[in-house]
Amino acid sequence: MATVRIAITGAAGQIGYSLLPRIAAGEMFGPQTKISLQLLEIPPALDALGGVAMELQDCAFPLLENVIVTSNPDEAFNGANLCLLVGSKPRGPGMERSDLLKDNGKIFVGQGKSISENAADDCRIVVVGNPCNTNCMIAASQSNRFDSNRFTAMTRLDQNRAVSMLAVKAGVDVTEVSRMAIFGNHSPTMFPDYSNTIISGKSAVDVIGDVSWLRNDYIPAVGKRGAAIIKARGLSSAASAANALINHVQSLYTVSDEIHSIVVCSEGQYNFAQGVWAGMPVRTVSPGNYEVVTDFEHDDFAKEALAKTNAELVSERDLVSEYL
């Protein structure tokens, strides 16, 4: 039975606590794959992470081969087949987004270099810690070993939210909704592309029958869902983020014609600036490898939305240019 070595940063956090038991139980790579977890935290959180490791042991997962707890990135990324960069510095009260970008830039420079020097030859890297698009760009820029297509960032939570909201509005099961793509930044400027989405074999626009709702209510609701959860719960999304990360990896490693959304390095598709990291529709062509789906058509409203989120991504890239 093969073993997949998975490095996870920020592993003692809320998302990690929801994520780790599900990976150890085999949800990410299936029942025929052993799992080795290589967990990274900052030194003040190592005791908490040790407690999480004890809980994982106490679950007696048959597939869990090993758990490493460390504050040393080189140890965490050593031989890793998959690196899940969940940890990042959160935005504090009164903190400007530019300061947040720069503080995280330093973190992802270090992690990108360590991954390049220590990970397995087949390694893939998924960035979850926000601002994930730009953090992913920074980490990828530090690697002289892995091509940019080895790095993706997660927009699956936005996709899942967008699918669920459409399903509720249409009164159908979520499995009836397909071809939903999230374009652009993981921020309120993102564009959940309802215009190319299919519900029960028909255009989502025709099924919903209310373009005003789609433009003025639905799009903002998807973009601000995280803030709504914080307001209601007092804490940020954790279980849903962990679930989305599992979905992201499952889709990335499962060959299928099914379209899913990930953040990739732009080569100019959909008029995104060359080299920014933007959410786009992709399909998986071999395990760990994808191709961008380029046949989505957009009206003037959608093109304006894409231009807005592209401008934000270009602005973020300018703010962190010292790290690239």
C-alpha positions as CSV (number, residue, x, y, z in Angstrom):
1,M,0.0,0.0,0.0
2,A,1.4,3.4,-1.1
3,T,2.1,6.2,1.5
4,V,1.4,9.8,0.7
5,R,3.4,12.3,2.8
6,I,1.4,15.4,3.5
7,A,2.9,18.5,5.0
8,I,0.4,20.9,6.6
9,T,1.2,24.4,7.9
10,G,-0.8,26.1,10.7
11,A,-1.9,22.6,11.7
12,A,-3.0,23.5,15.2
13,G,-5.5,26.1,13.9
14,Q,-9.2,25.8,13.5
15,I,-9.0,24.5,9.9
16,G,-6.4,22.0,10.8
17,Y,-8.5,20.6,13.6
18,S,-11.3,20.0,11.2
19,L,-9.1,18.8,8.4
20,L,-6.6,16.4,10.0
21,P,-9.0,13.6,11.2
22,R,-10.6,13.5,7.7
23,I,-7.3,13.2,5.9
24,A,-6.2,10.5,8.4
25,A,-9.5,8.6,7.8
26,G,-8.7,8.4,4.1
27,E,-11.1,11.0,2.7
28,M,-8.5,12.8,0.6
29,F,-6.7,9.9,-1.1
30,G,-9.0,6.9,-0.5
31,P,-8.9,3.7,1.5
32,Q,-5.9,2.2,-0.3
33,T,-3.4,4.9,0.6
34,K,-1.5,5.2,3.8
35,I,-1.0,8.8,5.2
36,S,2.0,10.3,6.9
37,L,1.2,13.8,8.4
38,Q,4.1,16.3,8.7
39,L,2.6,19.1,10.8
40,L,4.2,22.6,11.0
41,E,3.4,25.3,13.6
42,I,5.1,28.4,15.1
43,P,6.8,27.6,18.4
44,P,4.1,29.1,20.7
45,A,1.5,26.7,19.1
46,L,3.6,23.5,19.4
47,D,2.0,22.4,22.6
48,A,-1.5,22.7,21.1
49,L,-0.3,20.9,18.0
50,G,1.1,18.1,20.2
51,G,-2.4,17.7,21.7
52,V,-3.9,17.4,18.2
53,A,-1.3,14.7,17.4
54,M,-2.3,12.8,20.5
55,E,-6.0,13.0,19.5
56,L,-5.0,11.6,16.0
57,Q,-3.2,8.7,17.7
58,D,-6.2,8.1,20.0
59,C,-8.4,7.7,16.9
60,A,-6.4,4.7,15.9
61,F,-6.8,5.4,12.2
62,P,-5.7,2.3,10.2
63,L,-4.4,4.5,7.4
64,L,-2.4,6.9,9.5
65,E,1.2,5.7,9.4
66,N,3.0,8.6,11.1
67,V,2.6,12.0,12.6
68,I,5.5,14.5,12.8
69,V,5.1,17.7,14.9
70,T,7.6,20.4,14.2
71,S,8.3,24.2,14.0
72,N,11.1,23.6,11.4
73,P,9.9,24.0,7.8
74,D,12.7,21.9,6.4
75,E,11.6,19.0,8.6
76,A,7.9,19.5,7.8
77,F,8.4,19.6,4.0
78,N,11.1,16.9,3.8
79,G,10.0,14.4,1.2
80,A,6.4,15.7,1.1
81,N,4.3,14.7,-1.8
82,L,1.7,17.3,-1.0
83,C,2.1,20.6,0.9
84,L,-1.0,22.2,2.2
85,L,-0.2,25.8,3.2
86,V,-3.0,26.5,5.6
87,G,-1.3,28.8,8.0
88,S,-1.0,32.6,7.4
89,K,-0.9,35.7,9.5
90,P,-4.5,36.9,10.0
91,R,-5.6,40.5,9.5
92,G,-5.6,42.3,12.8
93,P,-7.7,45.3,13.9
94,G,-6.9,48.4,11.9
95,M,-4.4,46.5,9.8
96,E,-4.2,47.7,6.2
97,R,-4.4,45.1,3.5
98,S,-1.0,46.2,2.2
99,D,0.6,45.4,5.6
100,L,-1.1,42.0,5.7
101,L,0.2,41.2,2.2
102,K,3.8,42.2,3.2
103,D,3.7,40.3,6.5
104,N,2.5,37.2,4.8
105,G,5.0,37.7,2.0
106,K,7.9,37.0,4.4
107,I,6.3,33.8,5.6
108,F,5.6,32.4,2.1
109,V,9.1,33.4,0.8
110,G,10.5,31.1,3.5
111,Q,8.1,28.3,2.9
112,G,8.5,28.5,-0.9
113,K,12.3,28.1,-0.6
114,S,12.0,25.3,1.9
115,I,9.6,23.4,-0.3
116,S,11.9,23.8,-3.3
117,E,14.8,22.4,-1.3
118,N,13.1,19.6,0.6
119,A,9.9,18.3,-1.0
120,A,9.6,15.1,-3.0
121,D,10.0,15.3,-6.8
122,D,6.3,14.8,-7.4
123,C,5.2,17.4,-4.9
124,R,2.1,19.6,-5.4
125,I,1.5,22.7,-3.3
126,V,-1.9,24.1,-2.3
127,V,-2.1,27.5,-0.7
128,V,-5.1,28.2,1.6
129,G,-3.8,30.9,4.0
130,N,-5.1,34.3,2.9
131,P,-4.6,36.4,0.9
132,C,-4.2,33.0,-0.9
133,N,-3.8,34.2,-4.5
134,T,-0.9,36.4,-3.8
135,N,0.6,34.1,-1.1
136,C,0.6,31.4,-3.8
137,M,2.4,33.7,-6.3
138,I,5.1,34.5,-3.7
139,A,5.7,30.9,-2.7
140,A,5.9,29.8,-6.4
141,S,8.3,32.6,-7.2
142,Q,10.8,31.1,-4.7
143,S,11.0,27.7,-6.4
144,N,13.7,27.1,-8.9
145,R,12.8,23.4,-8.9
146,F,9.1,23.2,-9.4
147,D,7.1,24.8,-12.2
148,S,4.4,27.2,-11.4
149,N,1.7,24.6,-12.4
150,R,2.7,22.6,-9.3
151,F,1.3,25.5,-7.2
152,T,-2.4,26.2,-6.8
153,A,-4.5,28.2,-4.4
154,M,-7.9,27.3,-3.1
155,T,-11.1,28.8,-4.3
156,R,-13.1,25.7,-3.8
157,L,-14.9,27.1,-0.8
158,D,-16.2,29.9,-2.9
159,Q,-17.3,27.4,-5.6
160,N,-19.1,25.3,-3.0
161,R,-20.8,28.3,-1.5
162,A,-21.8,29.5,-5.0
163,V,-23.2,26.1,-6.0
164,S,-25.1,25.7,-2.7
165,M,-26.8,29.1,-3.0
166,L,-27.9,28.5,-6.5
167,A,-29.2,25.0,-5.6
168,V,-31.3,26.6,-2.7
169,K,-32.6,29.3,-4.9
170,A,-33.6,26.8,-7.7
171,G,-35.0,24.3,-5.2
172,V,-32.7,21.4,-6.4
173,D,-30.0,19.2,-5.0
174,V,-26.5,20.5,-5.2
175,T,-25.6,17.6,-7.5
176,E,-27.8,19.3,-10.2
177,V,-25.5,22.3,-10.4
178,S,-22.4,22.1,-12.6
179,R,-19.9,24.2,-14.6
180,M,-19.7,26.7,-11.8
181,A,-16.4,28.6,-11.9
182,I,-15.0,31.2,-9.6
183,F,-13.0,33.8,-11.4
184,G,-10.3,36.1,-10.0
185,N,-9.3,36.8,-6.4
186,H,-10.4,35.1,-3.2
187,S,-11.9,38.4,-2.0
188,P,-15.2,40.2,-2.4
189,T,-14.2,41.1,-6.0
190,M,-14.4,37.4,-7.1
191,F,-16.9,36.6,-9.8
192,P,-19.0,33.4,-9.4
193,D,-19.8,32.8,-13.0
194,Y,-23.5,32.0,-12.9
195,S,-23.8,32.8,-16.6
196,N,-22.0,29.6,-17.6
197,T,-23.4,27.4,-14.9
198,I,-25.8,24.6,-15.6
199,I,-28.7,23.6,-13.4
200,S,-30.5,20.3,-14.2
201,G,-29.2,20.5,-17.7
202,K,-30.4,24.0,-18.4
203,S,-28.8,27.4,-18.2
204,A,-28.7,28.7,-14.6
205,V,-29.9,32.1,-15.8
206,D,-33.0,30.5,-17.4
207,V,-33.7,28.3,-14.4
208,I,-33.4,31.2,-11.8
209,G,-35.2,33.6,-14.1
210,D,-34.0,36.7,-12.1
211,V,-30.9,38.4,-13.5
212,S,-31.3,41.2,-11.0
213,W,-31.1,38.8,-8.1
214,L,-28.1,37.1,-9.6
215,R,-26.2,40.3,-10.1
216,N,-27.2,42.3,-7.1
217,D,-27.9,39.7,-4.3
218,Y,-26.2,36.5,-5.3
219,I,-22.7,37.7,-6.2
220,P,-22.3,39.8,-3.1
221,A,-23.6,37.0,-0.9
222,V,-21.0,34.6,-2.2
223,G,-18.2,37.1,-1.9
224,K,-19.2,38.1,1.7
225,R,-20.2,34.7,3.0
226,G,-17.0,34.4,5.1
227,A,-17.7,37.7,6.8
228,A,-21.3,36.6,7.5
229,I,-20.1,33.4,9.2
230,I,-17.7,35.4,11.4
231,K,-20.5,37.7,12.4
232,A,-22.9,34.8,13.2
233,R,-20.4,32.4,14.8
234,G,-17.7,34.7,16.2
235,L,-15.1,32.6,14.4
236,S,-14.0,32.2,10.8
237,S,-15.0,29.3,8.5
238,A,-13.2,26.1,9.6
239,A,-15.3,23.0,8.8
240,S,-16.3,24.3,5.4
241,A,-12.8,25.4,4.6
242,A,-11.4,22.0,5.5
243,N,-14.1,20.3,3.5
244,A,-13.3,22.5,0.5
245,L,-9.6,21.7,0.7
246,I,-10.4,18.0,0.7
247,N,-12.5,18.6,-2.4
248,H,-9.8,20.7,-4.1
249,V,-7.2,17.9,-3.7
250,Q,-9.7,15.1,-4.7
251,S,-10.6,17.0,-7.9
252,L,-6.9,17.8,-8.6
253,Y,-5.9,14.1,-8.4
254,T,-9.0,12.6,-10.1
255,V,-9.0,12.6,-13.9
256,S,-12.4,13.8,-15.1
257,D,-14.2,16.1,-17.6
258,E,-15.8,17.7,-14.6
259,I,-15.0,21.4,-14.3
260,H,-13.7,22.7,-11.0
261,S,-12.2,26.0,-9.8
262,I,-8.7,26.5,-8.7
263,V,-6.3,29.5,-8.6
264,V,-3.6,29.2,-11.2
265,C,-0.9,31.3,-12.8
266,S,-2.4,33.3,-15.6
267,E,-1.1,33.0,-19.1
268,G,-3.5,35.7,-20.2
269,Q,-6.7,33.6,-20.3
270,Y,-9.9,35.6,-19.9
271,N,-7.8,38.8,-20.1
272,F,-6.2,38.3,-16.7
273,A,-2.7,39.9,-16.5
274,Q,0.1,37.6,-17.4
275,G,1.6,36.1,-14.2
276,V,-1.1,37.0,-11.7
277,W,-2.7,34.1,-9.8
278,A,-6.4,34.0,-10.6
279,G,-9.3,31.6,-10.1
280,M,-10.3,29.9,-13.3
281,P,-12.2,26.8,-14.5
282,V,-10.0,23.8,-15.0
283,R,-10.3,20.1,-15.6
284,T,-7.9,17.4,-14.4
285,V,-6.1,15.6,-17.3
286,S,-3.9,13.3,-15.2
287,P,-3.4,13.0,-11.4
288,G,-2.1,16.3,-10.2
289,N,-2.2,17.9,-13.6
290,Y,-4.9,20.2,-15.0
291,E,-5.8,22.3,-18.1
292,V,-7.5,25.6,-18.0
293,V,-11.0,25.5,-19.7
294,T,-11.0,28.4,-22.1
295,D,-14.5,28.2,-23.7
296,F,-16.5,30.2,-21.1
297,E,-18.2,33.2,-22.8
298,H,-18.9,36.4,-21.0
299,D,-21.2,39.4,-21.5
300,D,-20.3,43.0,-20.8
301,F,-21.4,42.6,-17.1
302,A,-19.1,39.6,-16.6
303,K,-16.2,41.2,-18.5
304,E,-16.4,44.3,-16.2
305,A,-16.4,42.0,-13.1
306,L,-13.4,40.1,-14.4
307,A,-11.6,43.4,-15.1
308,K,-12.3,44.6,-11.5
309,T,-10.9,41.5,-9.9
310,N,-7.9,41.5,-12.2
311,A,-7.1,45.0,-11.2
312,E,-7.1,44.0,-7.6
313,L,-4.7,41.1,-8.3
314,V,-2.4,43.4,-10.2
315,S,-2.4,45.9,-7.3
316,E,-1.6,43.1,-4.9
317,R,1.3,41.9,-7.1
318,D,2.6,45.5,-7.1
319,L,2.5,45.6,-3.3
320,V,4.6,42.5,-2.8
321,S,7.0,43.1,-5.8
322,E,10.0,43.0,-3.4
323,Y,9.3,39.3,-2.7
324,L,9.0,38.2,-6.3
